[in-house]
Amino acid sequence: MPGQNYSTISEFILFGFSAFPHQMLPALFLLYLLMYLFTLLGNLVIMAAIWTEHRLHTPMYLFLCALSISEILFTVVITPRMLSDMLSTHRSITFIACANQLFFSFTFGYTHSFLLVVMGYDRYVAICRPLHYHALMSLQGCARLVAWSWAGGSLIGMTLTIIIFHLTFCESNVIHHILCHVFSLLKLACGERTTFVTIAVILVCVTPLIGCLVFIILSYIFIVAAILRIPSTEGRHKTFSTCASHLTVVIVHYGFASIIYLKSRGLYSQYTDTLMSTTYTVFTPFLSPIIFSLRNKELKNAIIKSFHRNVCQQSI
């Protein structure tokens, strides 16, 4: 079929929630809606606190603000569509809408991963090379790191979208997932190039994530070594506390991703597969603002101060 292309299918059916009993969907809808709204509110509160508190106008919190933006955009791309499908009987998505969702979800998802690397590098420089911190993490340098993170995410998103949507989809249009998921789309493709494209897509998806994780691990090896050289217990605890929230988010981010993508195939029902998918798309973004707010003392104090200033004083 060398002459055919993606025009053979005009829409896809998202089967993710179709296997669930109708009585269960309203409860799930309410749960995911509340988590989605909390994710938006939590990240907006973090951004507002950083913006209004001048003490937080530092590289670490600049990166955290960029991370919150990428997280908001990632959830906006996926969750509203998922929520509408839960209450709908015809869960179809057009070809163009599917391509857009794939592109933006990869763009914001990989941008999020790159920003976690940048935040790890920031902690490495602050702890291991403190005398060079202001030179290495200048305003212009930080802006470049954030820009490169967004550029890298966009490049991966564009590359994968072009590869996937130049395949031939000629057998089925049912995607067994809650969104236009790359590997679910590959299962629908046919033609001589499918095996080669699958290998290429896996390499494009996995290589940056493994590279990010390796870089973060190396950063924390040097960070831990530097912390252990600090003579006082109080000094070690204070220094490590500046990394605790970032390290926790990295563990959650890669932990849930590993559970989803490295799990054995065929051992789970459609219910379990769908619920596990929502852990990465809904639950992980939900946890992120909680972790940063509770485990970062400066940010927590800034949020409380901003709340008292903007809410309590206005009510008096």
C-alpha positions in Angstrom: 0.0 0.0 0.0 2.8 2.5 -0.8 0.4 5.1 -2.3 -1.8 5.4 0.8 -1.3 7.7 3.7 -3.1 8.8 6.9 -6.1 10.1 4.9 -7.7 6.6 5.2 -9.0 7.5 8.7 -10.7 10.8 9.5 -11.4 10.2 13.2 -10.4 7.9 16.1 -12.5 6.4 18.9 -11.0 6.7 22.4 -12.0 3.4 24.1 -10.4 4.1 27.5 -13.5 4.7 29.6 -15.9 2.7 27.4 -15.4 -0.5 29.4 -16.4 1.1 32.7 -19.9 0.7 34.1 -22.0 3.9 33.6 -22.7 4.1 37.3 -19.0 4.5 38.1 -18.2 7.3 35.6 -19.9 10.2 37.5 -17.9 9.4 40.6 -14.6 9.2 38.7 -15.6 12.4 36.8 -16.0 14.3 40.0 -12.7 12.9 41.5 -10.7 13.8 38.4 -12.4 17.2 38.1 -11.5 18.1 41.6 -7.9 17.0 41.1 -7.7 18.9 37.9 -9.0 22.1 39.5 -6.6 21.7 42.4 -3.7 21.2 40.0 -4.6 24.4 38.2 -5.1 26.3 41.5 -2.0 24.9 43.2 0.3 25.9 40.3 -1.3 29.3 39.9 -0.8 29.9 43.7 2.8 28.9 43.4 3.3 31.3 40.4 1.5 34.1 42.2 3.6 33.7 45.4 6.9 33.7 43.4 5.8 36.7 41.5 4.7 38.8 44.5 7.5 37.7 46.9 10.8 39.5 46.0 12.8 37.1 48.1 11.8 34.3 45.7 13.1 36.1 42.6 16.0 33.6 42.3 16.9 31.0 39.6 15.5 28.1 41.6 12.0 29.7 41.8 12.2 31.0 38.3 12.6 27.4 37.2 9.8 26.3 39.5 7.5 28.9 37.9 8.4 27.6 34.4 7.7 24.1 35.7 4.3 25.2 36.9 3.5 26.7 33.5 4.4 23.5 31.7 2.3 21.4 34.2 -0.7 23.6 33.7 -0.5 23.4 29.9 0.1 19.6 30.0 -3.1 19.1 32.1 -5.1 21.5 30.0 -4.2 19.5 26.8 -5.3 16.2 28.3 -7.7 16.4 31.2 -10.7 18.5 29.9 -10.9 16.2 26.9 -10.7 13.2 29.2 -13.5 14.6 31.4 -15.8 15.3 28.5 -15.3 11.7 27.2 -16.3 10.3 30.6 -19.7 11.8 30.3 -20.1 11.2 26.5 -21.4 8.2 24.7 -19.6 8.9 21.5 -15.9 9.3 22.4 -14.5 10.2 19.0 -11.7 12.6 18.2 -10.9 14.0 14.8 -7.6 13.2 13.1 -6.4 16.8 13.4 -7.4 17.0 17.1 -5.6 13.8 17.8 -2.4 15.0 16.1 -2.7 18.3 18.1 -3.2 16.5 21.4 -0.2 14.2 20.7 2.0 17.2 19.8 1.2 19.4 22.7 1.2 16.5 25.3 4.7 15.5 24.2 5.9 19.1 24.0 4.7 20.0 27.5 5.6 16.6 28.9 9.2 16.6 27.7 9.6 20.3 28.6 8.6 19.3 32.1 11.3 16.6 32.1 14.0 19.0 30.8 13.0 21.6 33.4 13.5 19.0 36.1 17.0 18.5 34.8 17.6 22.2 34.8 16.4 22.4 38.4 18.8 19.6 39.3 21.6 21.4 37.7 20.7 24.6 39.6 20.9 22.7 42.9 24.3 21.1 41.8 25.8 24.5 41.1 24.4 26.1 44.3 25.8 23.3 46.5 28.9 22.1 44.7 30.1 25.3 43.1 28.7 28.1 45.2 31.4 30.6 44.3 30.4 30.4 40.7 26.7 30.3 41.2 25.9 33.9 40.3 28.1 33.7 37.2 26.6 30.4 35.9 23.0 31.1 36.9 22.7 34.7 35.8 19.3 36.0 34.6 20.3 35.6 31.0 21.7 32.1 31.6 18.5 31.0 33.4 16.3 32.4 30.6 18.4 30.4 28.0 18.0 27.2 30.0 14.3 27.6 30.2 14.1 28.5 26.4 16.2 25.4 25.5 13.9 23.3 27.6 10.9 24.5 25.7 12.7 24.2 22.4 13.7 20.7 23.2 10.2 19.7 24.2 8.7 21.3 21.0 11.3 19.5 18.8 10.5 16.1 20.2 6.7 16.8 20.0 7.0 17.9 16.4 9.3 15.0 15.4 7.0 12.3 17.0 3.8 13.8 15.6 5.2 14.0 12.0 6.5 10.4 12.3 3.2 9.0 13.7 0.8 10.8 11.4 2.6 10.0 8.2 1.9 6.3 8.9 -1.0 4.4 7.3 -4.0 3.7 9.5 -6.1 1.2 7.6 -7.3 -1.5 10.0 -9.1 0.0 13.0 -9.7 3.5 14.4 -10.3 2.4 18.0 -7.6 3.7 20.4 -7.5 1.6 23.6 -6.4 4.6 25.8 -7.9 7.7 27.3 -6.0 10.0 24.9 -4.1 9.9 21.6 -1.3 7.8 23.0 1.7 7.2 20.8 2.0 3.4 21.3 -1.7 2.9 21.0 -1.6 4.7 17.6 1.3 2.5 16.5 -0.8 -0.6 17.1 -3.3 0.8 14.5 -0.7 1.4 11.9 -0.1 -1.0 9.0 2.4 -1.2 6.2 6.0 -2.2 5.6 7.5 0.7 7.6 5.6 0.1 10.8 8.3 -2.0 12.6 11.0 0.4 11.7 8.9 3.4 12.7 8.0 1.7 16.0 11.7 1.2 16.9 12.5 4.9 15.9 9.6 6.2 18.0 10.8 4.1 21.0 14.3 5.5 20.6 13.0 9.1 20.3 10.7 8.7 23.3 13.1 6.8 25.7 16.5 8.3 24.9 15.7 11.9 26.2 14.0 10.5 29.3 16.9 8.2 30.2 19.3 11.0 29.5 17.4 13.3 31.8 17.3 10.7 34.5 21.0 9.9 34.3 21.9 13.7 34.4 19.7 14.1 37.5 21.2 11.1 39.2 24.8 12.3 38.5 23.9 15.7 39.9 22.6 14.2 43.1 25.6 12.0 43.5 27.8 15.1 43.5 25.3 16.9 45.7 25.2 14.1 48.3 29.0 13.9 48.3 29.2 17.7 48.9 26.6 17.6 51.7 28.4 14.7 53.5 31.5 16.9 53.7 29.6 19.6 55.7 30.8 19.2 59.3 27.6 20.0 61.2 24.4 18.0 61.1 22.3 21.2 61.1 24.2 22.4 58.0 23.8 19.1 56.2 20.0 19.1 56.9 19.6 22.8 55.9 21.5 22.2 52.6 19.6 19.0 51.7 16.3 20.7 52.5 16.8 22.9 49.5 16.8 19.8 47.3 14.0 17.8 49.0 11.0 19.0 47.0 12.8 18.7 43.7 14.1 15.2 44.5 10.6 14.1 45.6 9.0 15.4 42.4 11.6 13.6 40.3 11.0 10.3 42.2 7.2 10.7 41.7 7.5 11.7 38.1 9.8 8.9 37.0 8.2 6.4 39.4 4.7 6.6 37.9 6.1 6.7 34.4 8.1 3.5 35.1 5.1 1.7 36.5 3.0 2.6 33.4 5.5 1.9 30.7 7.5 -0.9 32.2 4.6 -3.0 33.5 4.1 -6.5 32.0 1.7 -6.5 29.1 -1.5 -8.6 29.4 -1.5 -8.9 33.2 -4.1 -6.1 33.7 -7.7 -5.6 32.7 -9.0 -2.6 30.7 -10.1 -1.0 34.0 -6.6 -1.2 35.5 -4.8 0.0 32.4 -7.1 3.0 32.2 -6.8 3.9 35.9 -3.0 3.5 35.7 -2.9 5.8 32.7 -4.7 8.5 34.8 -2.0 8.3 37.5 0.5 9.9 35.1 -1.9 12.3 33.4 -3.9 13.5 36.5 -2.4 12.2 39.7 1.2 13.2 39.2 0.4 16.8 38.2 -1.9 16.9 41.2 0.9 15.9 43.6 3.5 18.3 42.3 2.2 21.6 43.7 1.5 19.8 47.0 5.1 18.5 47.3 6.6 21.9 46.4 4.3 23.8 48.8 4.8 21.4 51.8 8.5 20.5 51.4 9.8 24.0 50.5 9.8 26.1 53.6 10.4 29.4 51.8 7.7 28.8 49.3 5.2 27.7 52.0 5.9 30.8 54.0 5.5 33.0 50.9 2.1 31.3 50.1 0.9 31.8 53.7 2.1 35.4 53.6 0.4 36.1 50.3 -2.8 34.5 51.5 -2.9 36.7 54.6 -2.1 39.8 52.6 -4.7 39.2 49.8 -7.5 37.4 51.7 -7.4 38.1 55.4 -6.7 41.8 55.2 -9.4 42.3 52.6 -12.0 40.6 54.8 -11.2 42.9 57.8 
